[in-house]
Amino acid sequence: MQQQKDISLVWFRNDLRTQDNTVLQSALSTSKQVIGVYFLESNMFKINKYGFKKMEKFRVKFLLETLNCLQQELHKLNITLLVYQDSAKEQMKHIVETHNVSTIYLQKEWTDEENTTFNDVKNSLANTVSFYEVYDQFLFHPEDIPFHFIETPKVFTHFRKQLEKKAKVRSLTKIHPQSASFLLETTTKIPTLKDLGYEDFEIDTRTVFPFLGGENAAFQRLEHYFFETKAIGVYKKTRNGLLGVNYSSKFSPWLANGSLSARQIFWNIKEFESQFFSNQSTYWLIFELIWRDFFKYVSLKHGNEIFKIDGILKQQYEWSNHQKYVNEWIHGETSDDFVNANMLELKNTGWMSNRGRQNVASFFAKTQKLDWRVGAAYFESMLVDYDVHSNYGNWMYVSGVGNDPRDRFFNVKLQAERYDSNQKYRKQWLQSKLF
C-alpha cells in the first residue's frame, strides 16, 4: 500500500475542473490533505509585442467565472483554492513553506511560457519538494497512441486514421474525496474585472455564446445540446452556421481552460448514441475533438516553431506589417463585408464561428499578406475559447506554413454567398457598428 503524503498542492492551470481531473485525483489518492492554487500572472494582462493585451475582457470574465465555480466545487471536496494575483515564482516558495507541502501536482504543459514559469518555480524550491506532472488535456493520451509524438504525421487524415484504428480513449477519472482533507482559513480572494484593470460590461444581446464560465455551466450546456434538444444529431449539417446558439456545440471555451475535458464530451457522445442513435453528426463531433488533439501533438512535436513566421514548414513568404490594414481588419473596416461582420462579432462578443475564423484568417494572411502572427495574437487576446495549440495550429494551416498540404485559399465572396446567402448575418453586424 502506498504511503500517504501529509500535504500536497494541486497547481491548477488549464485544468479548471473537479470532475475527470487526473491531476486532482492523483493528489487526493496519495495525500492526507490537498490544497489548490491558481496564479493570475501579471503577464496574462499585459500588452504583448504585437500591441494587444494578452487577455481582453471577454477571456478574463470567463476565467474569473470559472475560478469562482472551481472554488465552490473544491469546497465540496474540503479543498481550499488559493488564488493569487501574483506570479507563481513569487508566491510558491511561501505557500510550500507555510503549509509544509511535500508534493506539487500539475497538468503537464510544453509551450514556452508555461515551461518558463514551471522551471522558475522548480528552481526556486528546495529539492525536498517533488513534482508530479500529468498529461490530462488530450482525447487520446500520449501513452496510448501508436507512435511517439515526435513521429506525429504531417497530415491530419493520417493522424486520425491511426488513432481511430489503434488507440482507445481512457475512462473518466472518478474523484474520490479524502475524508481527512480539511479547509484552510485563507485571505486570498478571486479578484473582479475591476481589480484586474478592466471595466465591467454587459454581454452583447447578439452573442451566440451567452454562457458562464466553469464546469457547472459546461455540464448544463452539454446536457442541453445532447440530451434535452438532441441538437448533436444535426451537428454535421449545422456546424458551419453563423447565427444562433445551437448551430455548433459551443464547448470550446470550456475545453480551452479545462473546465470540461475532451474525454467527458467523448463518453457523453457514446452515452447519447447508446440511448438514442448514432449518425454522421455524432461521429463528427468526435472528429473535431481529434482535430483538437492533432494540433496539440503538432505543438508537442514542433515546440516553438509554431510561433515563428515561417511556421513548421519553414516556408518563406513576403509578409507585410502595414498597420493601416491591420487596424481595418480589427475594426471591421476592410473592403469585404463578410470579413467585417465576423470581425465586429469578435470585437463585441469575444466569439466567432469556425467558418468566420477560416475566412478572416485567410483574408488577413493570403489576401492582405499580413504577418499571420499578428492575427493570431489578436485572436489570442479576444477569443473566449483561445487555445494556444489550436489557435497557432489553425493560423499556420490557413497561412500556408503549417499542416495543410494543399495551401488552400478561401474565396471570401463565394464563402459569403454559400454560408450567408440571405445576408442575415452581415446585416446583424453591419447595420449598427459598436465601437
N, C-alpha and C positions, 0 to 999 in steps of 0.2 A: 504493500500500500504506500502510495506517495505521501511523503510528509508534507503537511501544510505549512506554508509560509505564514508569518504573522500578518503583515500589512502589504498589500500590493496596490499599485496605482495603474488605472487604465487611462492612457493618454489618448483622448478622442481627437480624431482629425476628420477625415471624410467617411466616418462610420457612425453617424449620429443617431443610433437606434439601440434599443434594448433587445428586440427580437432578432433571431437569426444572426447574432453577433458572436462570431467565434472568438474574437479577442476578449470580449466581456466574459463569456462562459469559461474560457481558459483561466482567467483570473479568479473567477468565483470557485472553480473546482480545485484550485490549488492554494487558496488563501483563507485565512481566518477573517480578515477584513479587507474590503475593497473600497478604494476612493477613486472617483473620476475627476478628470481635469480637462479643461479646454482653454486654449490661449487665443485671444483675439490679438494677433500680432500686428504691430503698427504698420508693417509694410503691406498689410491687406487693404489699407485705406489711403495709401499714398499715391501720388501721381507717378506713373511709370515713364519710361524713356520715350514713349510714343505720345505722351501728353494726356493720357486718360487715368482716372482713378482706377486702381486695380479692381475695386468693387464699388459699383454705383449703388444707389439707394434700393433698387429692386432686389439685388442679391443680398444686401445687408439685412433688409427687412425679413426676407425669407430665412436667412441664417439665424437671426435673433428669435424668430418664432420657433424654429427648430430646436434651438438651445433651451428655450423655456419648456417645450414639450419633453425633451430629453431629461431635463432636471426633474420634472414631475414623475416620469416613468421610472427613473433611477431611484427616486424617493420610495416608490412602492417596493423596491428591492432592498431597502435600507442602505442605499449607496448615496453618498453626498457627491454632487457635482460642483467642483470649484471652477469658477470662470474668472480668468484674469485678463484684464485689458492691458496686457504686457507680453513681452516675449517669453517663450519657453526657456531660453537661455538665461534670462534674468531671474526667473521665478523657480525653476525646477529644483535647484540646489536647496533653496529654502523649504520647499514642500517636502522633499525627501528627508531632510534633517529634522524638520518639525514633527513629522508623522512616522519617522523611523521606517521608511519604505525600503523594502528589500528587493522588489522586482517591479519593473515598469513594463506593462503590456501595451502594445500598439499595433495598428494596421501598418503593414509594410508598404512604403511608398518608394518611388525610384526617380521621380523628376527632380530637377536641380534644386529648387528652393526647399522642398521638403527634405532632401538629403542634407543640405547645408544646415538646416535647423536641427535635424536629428544628430548630426555629427557634433555641432556646437554643444548640444545638451550632453551628449555622451562624454565629451572631453571635459566638461565642467564637473562631472560627478566622480565620486570615489569608485575604485574598482570593485568595491563590495556590492554595488548596485548592479543587478543583472537586467538585461533587456530581452523581451520575448516578442518577436515580430511575426505577424501572420498575414499572408495574402488573403484578403477577405472581400475583394471588390470585383471579383470575376464571376461569370456564369460557370465557366469551366476552369477549375483550379489548375495552376501551372504544374502541379504534380500529376494531374490526371490526363493531360493532353499527350498525343502520340509523338511529340517531338520536343526538343529543348527550345525554349523561347528564342534562342539565337537563330534557330532554323525556321522561324515563322515565315510562311510563304509570302511572297510579294503580292500575290493576287488573292483577293478575298474569297473567291469561289473555291480555290484550292484549300484555303484555310477552313472554310465552312464544311466542305465535304469530308475532310479528315476528322474534324471534331464530331460531326453528326454520326459518322460511321464507327469511330473508335473511342470516343470519350463519353463519360457519364456526368450528369450534374449531381453534385452531392446533396444529401438530405439536408433539411433545415436543422440548424443548431438549436437545441432546446435549452432555454435558460432556466437553470435551477438555482434559485436564490439560497444563499447560506444563512442559516438562522443566526449564526454568530456575528454576522455583519451588523453594524450599527451606524447611525447617522452622527456626523460631526457637527459641532457648532461652527458656523463659518461666517466670516464677514464679507466674503466676496458676493457680488451680485451681478446678474446679467444686465449689461447696460441697455439703454434705449438708443434709438436712432440719433436723438439729440446729443446724448453722451458721446457718441462717436463722431459728431460733427456734421450730421445730416439733418435736413429738415423733414419733419413728419409729412406724410402726403396721403391723399385719398386715392384709392385704386380707381383707375380709369374704367368707366362702366362698359367700355367696348372690349375690354380684355377677354381673351378666350382662356386665360389662366387665372381664375378668381380665387385660388385656393391658398390655404395657410401652409406654412412650413411645419415639418415634424412628422413622426411616424404615425400618429393617430389620424391626421388628415390624409396621409398616404394610403392607409388602410381603408378609410372611408371612400376615397376615390377608386381604389381597386375593387372594393365591394360593389360600388355603383356601376363602374364600367363593365365589370364581368357579370355579376350575378343579379343585379337589380334591373339593368337595362339590356344586358346581353349585347352591348354595343361592340364588344370584341368580335362578334360574329360577322361584322361587315367591315372590320378594320382595314383589310387589304383594299377595299373599294373606296373608303373614305379618307385614308391616311394622307392623301395629297390635298386635303381640303385647306381652306383659309379662314373660314368663319364658323363659329360655334364651338362649344366646349367639347363635344363628343366626336369631332372628326378624327382625332387621334387620342391615344391613351393619356397623354399629358403626364406620364410617370417620370419623365426625365429630370425635373428639378429635384425630386426626392432621391432618385438614383444618384444624382450628381454629388449630393452631400452625404449620401449613405444613410438617409433615414428610411430608405427602402432598399432591399437587396435584389439583385438580378435573380437569385435563387427563389426568393419569395414570389416574384412575378411568374417565373417558370412553373413552380409547383402549383400555383393557383390556376394557371392555364390548364395544367394537367387535371386538376380537380374539376374545372369547368368542363373540359372535354369528357370526363367520366360521367358527369351529371347530365350534360345536355348534348353536345355534339362537337365534333372536330371538323374543321374545314381549312381552306387556304388561309383564311384570316387568322384563326388561332395559331396556325403554324407561322404566319408572317410576323407576328409579334415576337416569337422566339427567334426568327430570322434576324430581326432588328437588334435583339439582345446579343446575338453572335457578332453582328457588326460592331457593337459597342466593345465586346471582348477583343475583336480584331485590332481596333485602334489602341487598346491598352497593350496588346502584345507587340504591336509595331513600335510603340513608345518604349516598351521594356527592351526591345531588341536594339533600337537605334539611339536611345538616350537623348542627349541634347541636340542631335541632328534635326529633330522635329521642329526646333525653334530657329533654325538657320535658314537664310533666304534661299539657298539652293536646295533645301529640303533633304530628304533621304535619297533622292535620285542624283544629287549633286548636279542638277540641271540648271544651267545659267540662262537667264533672260535679262532683257533690259527693263529694269523696274524704275518707275518714277515715284517721287515723293512730293508731287505737286499738291500743296496744302489746300489750294482752292478746290480741287476736285475731291479731295478727301472730305472737306467740310460740306460740299454739296451732297455727297453720298450720305454723310452722317445726318444731315438735316432734311433729307428727302427733297432735294432741290436739283436733282440731275435732269437729264433730258428724257428720262424714261419714267413714265407714271407708275408702272408696276414696281420698279425698284423703289421709287419714292414712297409708295403706300406701305411697302414692307418696312422700310427704314423708319417711317413715322410710327408704325405699330411698335417697333422695337424701342424707339425713343420714349414712347409714352407708357409702355407696359412692361418692358423687360422680356418680352416674348416675341418670337417669330416662328412661323411654321417651317417645317423641314423644306418644303418646296420653295418658300421665300428665301431661306438661307442659301440654298444652292444657287438661286438666281442672282441675289445681290452680291454674293461672293464672286461668281463668275463675271458679273459686270465690273466689279472692282478690280479683279486681277487680270481678266482676259480682255475686256473691252477698254477699260481705262489704263490697264497695265501699271496699276499702282502696287507698291510693295505690299504683298499679301499679309505680311506680319503686322502691318498697321491695322488692317481689317480684323485680323484675328485678335489683336489686343483690344480693339473696340468691342468685339463680341464678348471677350473675357470680362470687360467692365460691366456690360449691360445685361447679358443674358442671365435670367434667373436660374437656368439649368446649365450654366457653364461647367464643363468638364474638360480638364486640360488635355486629355488624350483624344477625346472625340473632336474637340474644337480644332486643335492643331492638325490632327489627322485629316479632318474634312477640308480644312483650308489648304493644306498641301495637295490633297487629292484634286480639288477644283482648280488649283493654280498650276497644275502640271509638274509639280515637284514631289509628288507623293506616290500613292499606290494605284493610280489609275493607268492601266496600260494603254488606254485609248486617248488620253489627254483631251477629254471632251470640252466642248464649248457650248454654253447654253444660249440659245437664241431667245432672249428675254421676251421679245414681241410675240413669238409663237407660243411661248410658255404662258404668257398672259392670256392669249386667246383661248388656249386649251383649258386653263385652270380658273380663269376669271372671265369667261366669255360674256357674262351679263354685266360685268364691271361693278358688281355689287361690293366686292372687297375694296376696289380702288375708290369707289365713291365714299365708302365709310371713312377712309383715312385721309382722302384728299380734299373733301368738302370743307373740313374745319381743321386746319392745321393748328396744333398746340405747340407753342414754343416757350 
